Amino acid sequence: MEKNKTDKVKKSVDLQWVTHSVVVIIADILVVIFSYFAALWLRFDMRFQSIPSGYFQTYLRIIPIWCAITIAVFLIFKLYHSIWSYVSIDETFTMVQAYCVIAICNILAKYILKIDMPRSFYFFGIFIAFVLHVFVRFSYRLLRYIRNQFNKSVEYRAGNAENVMIIGGGSAGGVLLRELKNDSHQNQRPVCIIDDNPGKVGRELYGVPIVGGRDLIIEKAAEYNVGSIIFAMPTASPKDRKEILDICKETGAKVRVLPGVYQLANGEVSVNRLKDVELIDLLGRDPIQINNDEVFAMLKGKTILVTGGGGSIGSELCRQIAAHQPKQLIIFDIYENGAYDIQQELIRKYHEKLNLVTLIGSVRNTHRIESVMQKYKPNIVFHAAAHKHVPLMEDSPNEAIKNNVMGTYKTAVAAANAGVETFVLISTDKAVNPTNLMGASKRICEMVIQMMNRRTPDTNFVAVRFGNVLGSNGSVVPLFRKQIEEGGPVTVTHKDIIRYFMTIPEAVSLVLQASHYAKGGEIFVLDMGDPVKIDDMARNLIKLSGLTPDVDIPIVYTGLRPGEKLYEEKLMDEEGMQTTDNKLIFIGKPIEMDDEWLKTKIEELDQDSQEDDEDIKKYVQEIVPTYRPGTK
């Protein structure tokens, strides 16, 4: 049934194409007939009575031949295959080539058929026919443009259209301008362009004036009553991007941006691809770079296991790994929906080229994780499975211990028993001098990793510590956006709270780089630039949505949540700081500890967590002396 439906659609499309082609062929024939008659008419002073009957009879005799030659050449040059809505200068160049061939054919026909006509007849005939044939092909687009402009003018007069400012008068800005002006469905009117190049100021791009540089954004936004700003500078540096967007957010207009420079390179610049401004656009720093060659050479041909592979970090790890020819990629997750989503995504993209295994299971289950390790014998394990929500773990501390601590311990032991080469733990800056149970559990995980590294010399155990990840499940930015869409209020725990931020690709880059640098026992830390005030972030997101904080969208301060502190630290004092070849990645040196004591404490903690002991935080504090529950 589906096949019949597809066949019907195909037949309908074919019939439509044939119909259009027949209409154009008829138009082309009429153009040839008219053009050569007009050429004869012009030759004899535009007086029909002055045309000698012999010339007119010859015209009637040869015009079918001229029509046949024209249609044949046009078919050869595929001039009936174009989509009228998108006819461009390319078709004009093709028409020039076709007419060069037609001119040669006409000359050959003149001598072969011994046609006696004035020389001006050929010149004027070819010239008029060329102009009219080009007009025929552009007529649909011209009529469509006139109709769109009429519809837009009606919208403008009715006050329904939104005035738009374009930031950037380059290639990307030009593409967006054309689309905004030509598409009748876009209810937006480009009114001015901002560009820092003084040579462009005072000129126009597609009829839209370039009115000045970034210093005039606020002034011109008010002058032109701008309701929306489009940042169309995909090649701008992070510093320039931040500076310009900082100005834009003060205009009261909604701000959107092109996703990135690759969109321009791929020819994918489009109004439909615009996105809202993200926090990363305002961070003003370059994204972290890794040595792709050495890292991905390490992944090629290896069997790699990702626990928590369906989560935000885990799924991005799977994407990056899958792109670089692993021998086998194993996704392991307790949450079947997340695992299924990334599995299907990778299958769609790589088909049979990727040896992919997707397994459902818990890292808490000793037998399950042991059997997976022994069966697949992975070379590298990325351990991303964990509970990470601070307030939820404060209310369910035993679950944090079971999943984070015991899950890490059991997975690490299973990896060591299976002869894994490198084991990478995903940790957090909340593990440094923790004030919440989630952070404390992650600190114990780091201690487990360093203990396992000393006890198992054949496996390099390392941890990767970073801050908040933009766009990850449960992160603050999606929450703020949802609150803004719902009309507020936007909730911030404390006016002075600050956090370090990074993107998911940056976090994954760090994890992959760490796995390459790993010699055993290290805690890798990313220099994430300056921390961001959460209150400023909330206010910026409101402004970039074209709204005013505390007027259109109220901001409510709810107070620090249990276990939350005003700022996060990257390293404990005793860890020190070592640099790596990547200047944004640092290493905290391992801290000496009694491994036997730690192993005993973990076994006790395992027993206590199984019994839902209410004193679990006290036991955690015995293992992590820097843990101060409830401090801020």
URHUGI-V310472 format. One record per residue. RES is the residue in three letters. PSI is psi in radians with two decimals (none if undefined). OMEGA is omega as a letter, one per 40 degrees, with the letter a starting at -180 (999 if undefined). Layout:
RES&PSI&OMEGA  RES&PSI&OMEGA
//
This chain:
MET&-0.73&i  GLU&-0.66&a  LYS&-0.72&i  ASN&-0.70&i  LYS&-0.74&i  THR&-0.73&i  ASP&-0.70&i  LYS&-0.74&i  VAL&-0.76&a  LYS&-0.75&i  LYS&-0.67&i  SER&-0.76&i  VAL&-0.76&i  ASP&-0.76&a  LEU&-0.70&i  GLN&-0.75&i  TRP&-0.75&i  VAL&-0.74&i  THR&-0.83&i  HIS&-0.74&a  SER&-0.73&i  VAL&-0.73&i  VAL&-0.78&a  VAL&-0.68&i  ILE&-0.77&i  ILE&-0.74&i  ALA&-0.70&i  ASP&-0.68&i  ILE&-0.77&i  LEU&-0.65&i  VAL&-0.79&i  VAL&-0.80&a  ILE&-0.82&a  PHE&-0.76&a  SER&-0.80&a  TYR&-0.50&i  PHE&-0.73&i  ALA&-0.62&i  ALA&-0.73&i  LEU&-0.68&i  TRP&-0.74&i  LEU&-0.69&a  ARG&-0.58&a  PHE&0.83&i  ASP&0.55&i  MET&0.61&i  ARG&2.00&a  PHE&-0.64&a  GLN&-0.36&a  SER&-0.17&a  ILE&2.11&i  PRO&2.49&a  SER&-0.56&i  GLY&-0.74&i  TYR&-0.70&a  PHE&-0.70&i  GLN&-0.71&i  THR&-0.71&i  TYR&-0.81&a  LEU&-0.55&a  ARG&-0.64&a  ILE&-0.29&a  ILE&-0.63&i  PRO&-0.62&i  ILE&-0.76&i  TRP&-0.72&i  CYS&-0.78&a  ALA&-0.75&i  ILE&-0.80&a  THR&-0.84&a  ILE&-0.73&a  ALA&-0.78&a  VAL&-0.72&i  PHE&-0.64&i  LEU&-0.72&i  ILE&-0.68&a  PHE&0.14&i  LYS&0.69&i  LEU&-0.03&i  TYR&0.19&a  HIS&-0.09&a  SER&2.63&i  ILE&2.09&a  TRP&-0.62&a  SER&-0.38&a  TYR&0.36&i  VAL&2.34&a  SER&-2.94&a  ILE&-0.44&i  ASP&-0.72&i  GLU&-0.58&i  THR&-0.76&i  PHE&-0.66&i  THR&-0.67&i  MET&-0.69&i  VAL&-0.79&i  GLN&-0.75&a  ALA&-0.70&a  TYR&-0.43&i  CYS&-0.73&i  VAL&-0.71&i  ILE&-0.72&i  ALA&-0.75&i  ILE&-0.75&i  CYS&-0.69&i  ASN&-0.71&i  ILE&-0.78&i  LEU&-0.73&i  ALA&-0.64&a  LYS&-0.78&a  TYR&-0.63&a  ILE&-0.74&a  LEU&0.01&i  LYS&0.96&a  ILE&2.22&a  ASP&1.68&i  MET&2.68&i  PRO&2.58&a  ARG&-0.60&i  SER&-0.41&i  PHE&-0.77&a  TYR&-0.78&a  PHE&-0.94&a  PHE&-0.66&a  GLY&-0.84&a  ILE&-0.74&a  PHE&-0.85&a  ILE&-0.72&a  ALA&-0.72&i  PHE&-0.83&a  VAL&-0.80&a  LEU&-0.64&i  HIS&-0.71&i  VAL&-0.74&i  PHE&-0.73&i  VAL&-0.73&a  ARG&-0.46&i  PHE&-0.12&a  SER&-0.72&a  TYR&-0.76&i  ARG&-0.66&i  LEU&-0.80&i  LEU&-0.67&i  ARG&-0.70&i  TYR&-0.79&i  ILE&-0.73&i  ARG&-0.77&a  ASN&-0.74&a  GLN&-0.65&i  PHE&-0.78&i  ASN&-0.70&a  LYS&-0.68&i  SER&-0.62&i  VAL&-0.76&i  GLU&-0.72&a  TYR&-0.79&a  ARG&-0.54&i  ALA&-0.13&i  GLY&0.34&a  ASN&-0.27&a  ALA&2.62&i  GLU&2.27&i  ASN&2.34&a  VAL&2.35&i  MET&2.32&i  ILE&2.21&i  ILE&1.88&a  GLY&2.02&i  GLY&0.53&a  GLY&-2.70&a  SER&-0.80&a  ALA&-0.76&i  GLY&-0.68&i  GLY&-0.74&i  VAL&-0.79&i  LEU&-0.70&i  LEU&-0.81&i  ARG&-0.77&a  GLU&-0.74&a  LEU&-0.65&a  LYS&-0.51&a  ASN&-0.39&a  ASP&2.03&a  SER&-0.31&a  HIS&-0.29&i  GLN&1.88&a  ASN&0.86&a  GLN&2.51&a  ARG&1.90&i  PRO&2.13&a  VAL&-0.39&i  CYS&2.78&a  ILE&2.41&i  ILE&2.24&i  ASP&2.33&a  ASP&-0.15&i  ASN&1.91&a  PRO&-0.42&i  GLY&-0.32&a  LYS&-0.36&a  VAL&2.34&a  GLY&-0.19&i  ARG&-3.14&a  GLU&2.63&i  LEU&1.96&a  TYR&0.70&i  GLY&0.02&a  VAL&2.24&a  PRO&2.46&i  ILE&1.95&a  VAL&-0.12&i  GLY&-3.04&a  GLY&-2.97&a  ARG&-0.47&a  ASP&-0.24&a  LEU&0.13&a  ILE&-0.90&a  ILE&-0.78&a  GLU&-0.83&a  LYS&-0.53&i  ALA&-0.68&i  ALA&-0.73&a  GLU&-0.71&a  TYR&0.12&i  ASN&0.89&a  VAL&2.27&i  GLY&-0.32&a  SER&2.44&i  ILE&2.34&i  ILE&2.09&i  PHE&1.86&a  ALA&0.90&i  MET&1.27&a  PRO&-0.34&a  THR&0.05&a  ALA&2.55&i  SER&2.73&i  PRO&-0.63&a  LYS&-0.85&i  ASP&-0.71&i  ARG&-0.82&a  LYS&-0.80&a  GLU&-0.79&a  ILE&-0.75&a  LEU&-0.55&i  ASP&-0.65&i  ILE&-0.76&a  CYS&-0.65&a  LYS&-0.21&i  GLU&0.00&a  THR&-0.32&a  GLY&0.03&i  ALA&2.70&i  LYS&2.38&a  VAL&2.30&i  ARG&2.75&a  VAL&2.77&i  LEU&2.48&a  PRO&-0.68&a  GLY&3.04&a  VAL&-0.49&a  TYR&-0.45&i  GLN&-0.69&i  LEU&-0.74&a  ALA&-0.61&a  ASN&0.03&a  GLY&0.50&a  GLU&0.35&i  VAL&2.16&a  SER&2.62&i  VAL&-0.60&a  ASN&-0.28&a  ARG&0.01&i  LEU&2.59&i  LYS&2.80&i  ASP&2.69&i  VAL&2.31&i  GLU&2.87&i  LEU&-0.62&a  ILE&-0.49&i  ASP&-0.39&a  LEU&-0.02&a  LEU&-0.52&i  GLY&0.47&i  ARG&2.73&i  ASP&2.54&i  PRO&2.65&i  ILE&2.40&i  GLN&2.46&i  ILE&2.80&i  ASN&1.61&a  ASN&-0.70&a  ASP&-0.86&a  GLU&-0.62&a  VAL&-0.83&a  PHE&-0.44&i  ALA&-0.56&i  MET&-0.58&a  LEU&-0.53&a  LYS&2.26&i  GLY&0.14&a  LYS&2.66&i  THR&2.14&a  ILE&2.28&i  LEU&2.30&i  VAL&1.92&i  THR&2.56&a  GLY&0.55&a  GLY&-0.21&i  GLY&-0.07&a  GLY&-3.06&a  SER&-0.93&i  ILE&-0.79&a  GLY&-0.76&a  SER&-0.63&i  GLU&-0.65&i  LEU&-0.79&a  CYS&-0.71&i  ARG&-0.82&a  GLN&-0.72&a  ILE&-0.78&a  ALA&-0.49&a  ALA&-0.09&a  HIS&0.72&i  GLN&0.98&i  PRO&2.74&i  LYS&-0.71&i  GLN&2.43&i  LEU&2.18&a  ILE&2.07&i  ILE&2.18&a  PHE&2.11&a  ASP&2.58&i  ILE&-0.44&a  TYR&1.84&a  GLU&-0.56&a  ASN&-0.79&i  GLY&-0.76&i  ALA&-0.70&a  TYR&-0.73&a  ASP&-0.84&a  ILE&-0.58&i  GLN&-0.86&a  GLN&-0.64&i  GLU&-0.79&a  LEU&-0.61&i  ILE&-0.76&i  ARG&-0.65&a  LYS&-0.67&a  TYR&-0.23&i  HIS&-2.14&a  GLU&-0.04&a  LYS&-0.32&a  LEU&2.21&i  ASN&1.68&a  LEU&2.30&i  VAL&2.25&i  THR&2.10&a  LEU&2.44&i  ILE&2.29&a  GLY&2.92&a  SER&2.44&i  VAL&-0.21&i  ARG&-0.44&a  ASN&1.83&a  THR&-0.84&a  HIS&-0.73&a  ARG&-0.84&a  ILE&-0.59&i  GLU&-0.80&a  SER&-0.65&i  VAL&-0.79&a  MET&-0.75&a  GLN&-0.61&a  LYS&-0.77&a  TYR&-0.29&i  LYS&1.05&a  PRO&2.59&i  ASN&-0.66&a  ILE&2.40&i  VAL&2.20&i  PHE&1.99&a  HIS&1.66&a  ALA&-0.04&a  ALA&2.15&a  ALA&2.73&i  HIS&2.32&a  LYS&-0.15&a  HIS&2.02&a  VAL&-0.97&a  PRO&-0.66&a  LEU&-0.66&i  MET&-0.46&i  GLU&-0.60&a  ASP&-0.32&i  SER&1.10&a  PRO&-0.58&a  ASN&-0.61&i  GLU&-0.61&i  ALA&-0.73&i  ILE&-0.79&a  LYS&-0.82&a  ASN&-0.87&a  ASN&-0.97&a  VAL&-1.01&a  MET&-0.61&i  GLY&-0.73&i  THR&-0.77&a  TYR&-0.83&a  LYS&-0.68&i  THR&-0.70&i  ALA&-0.76&i  VAL&-0.77&i  ALA&-0.65&i  ALA&-0.75&i  ALA&-0.75&a  ASN&-0.47&a  ALA&-0.01&i  GLY&0.52&i  VAL&2.43&a  GLU&-0.81&a  THR&2.33&i  PHE&2.09&a  VAL&2.07&i  LEU&2.32&i  ILE&1.99&a  SER&-2.86&a  THR&2.70&i  ASP&-0.22&i  LYS&-0.17&i  ALA&-0.21&a  VAL&2.11&a  ASN&1.03&a  PRO&2.55&i  THR&0.05&i  ASN&2.79&a  LEU&-0.64&i  MET&-0.84&i  GLY&-0.70&i  ALA&-0.69&i  SER&-0.64&i  LYS&-0.56&i  ARG&-0.70&i  ILE&-0.67&i  CYS&-0.75&i  GLU&-0.70&i  MET&-0.66&i  VAL&-0.77&a  ILE&-0.75&i  GLN&-0.61&i  MET&-0.80&a  MET&-0.58&a  ASN&-0.64&i  ARG&-0.55&a  ARG&-0.33&a  THR&1.46&a  PRO&-0.34&a  ASP&-0.21&i  THR&2.27&i  ASN&1.89&i  PHE&2.18&i  VAL&2.87&i  ALA&2.64&i  VAL&2.15&a  ARG&2.14&i  PHE&3.05&a  GLY&-2.61&a  ASN&2.44&a  VAL&2.10&a  LEU&2.29&i  GLY&-0.04&i  SER&2.83&a  ASN&2.19&i  GLY&0.03&a  SER&2.88&a  VAL&-0.53&a  VAL&-0.87&i  PRO&-0.61&i  LEU&-0.82&i  PHE&-0.76&a  ARG&-0.74&i  LYS&-0.73&i  GLN&-0.66&i  ILE&-0.78&i  GLU&-0.58&a  GLU&0.02&i  GLY&0.19&i  GLY&-3.13&e  PRO&2.78&i  VAL&2.24&a  THR&2.20&i  VAL&2.35&a  THR&-0.70&a  HIS&2.50&a  LYS&-0.48&a  ASP&0.10&a  ILE&2.38&a  ILE&2.67&i  ARG&2.68&i  TYR&2.50&a  PHE&2.64&i  MET&2.85&i  THR&2.85&i  ILE&-0.80&i  PRO&-0.64&i  GLU&-0.76&i  ALA&-0.76&a  VAL&-0.65&i  SER&-0.73&i  LEU&-0.77&a  VAL&-0.79&a  LEU&-0.72&i  GLN&-0.70&i  ALA&-0.70&a  SER&-0.48&i  HIS&-0.70&a  TYR&-0.30&a  ALA&2.17&i  LYS&-0.24&i  GLY&2.17&i  GLY&-0.11&a  GLU&2.69&i  ILE&1.97&a  PHE&2.41&a  VAL&2.39&i  LEU&2.34&i  ASP&1.83&a  MET&0.33&i  GLY&-2.71&a  ASP&2.53&i  PRO&2.80&a  VAL&2.35&i  LYS&2.20&a  ILE&-0.62&i  ASP&-0.76&i  ASP&-0.70&i  MET&-0.80&i  ALA&-0.79&a  ARG&-0.68&i  ASN&-0.74&i  LEU&-0.63&i  ILE&-0.79&a  LYS&-0.73&a  LEU&-0.25&i  SER&0.08&i  GLY&0.36&a  LEU&2.94&a  THR&2.17&i  PRO&2.48&i  ASP&-0.01&i  VAL&-1.16&i  ASP&-0.70&a  ILE&1.99&i  PRO&2.61&i  ILE&2.21&a  VAL&2.27&i  TYR&2.05&a  THR&-0.16&a  GLY&2.61&i  LEU&2.41&i  ARG&2.83&i  PRO&2.22&i  GLY&-0.03&a  GLU&2.45&i  LYS&2.86&a  LEU&-0.55&a  TYR&2.74&i  GLU&2.65&i  GLU&2.71&a  LYS&-0.56&a  LEU&2.59&i  MET&2.71&a  ASP&-0.70&a  GLU&-0.14&a  GLU&-0.43&a  GLY&-2.93&a  MET&2.10&i  GLN&2.55&i  THR&2.86&i  THR&3.13&i  ASP&-0.58&i  ASN&1.98&a  LYS&-0.16&i  LEU&-0.04&a  ILE&2.26&a  PHE&2.88&a  ILE&2.25&i  GLY&2.23&a  LYS&2.59&i  PRO&2.52&i  ILE&2.31&i  GLU&2.45&i  MET&2.87&i  ASP&1.84&a  ASP&-0.67&i  GLU&-0.72&i  TRP&-0.77&a  LEU&-0.75&i  LYS&-0.73&i  THR&-0.76&a  LYS&-0.66&i  ILE&-0.71&i  GLU&-0.69&i  GLU&-0.71&i  LEU&-0.65&i  ASP&-0.81&a  GLN&-0.75&a  ASP&-0.70&a  SER&-0.55&i  GLN&-0.52&a  GLU&0.15&a  ASP&0.79&i  ASP&2.21&a  GLU&-0.22&i  ASP&0.36&a  ILE&-0.62&a  LYS&-0.60&i  LYS&-0.72&i  TYR&-0.65&i  VAL&-0.67&a  GLN&-0.50&i  GLU&-0.59&a  ILE&-0.65&a  VAL&1.57&a  PRO&-0.45&a  THR&-0.09&i  TYR&2.12&i  ARG&1.56&a  PRO&2.28&i  GLY&-0.08&i  THR&2.71&a  LYS&none&999
//
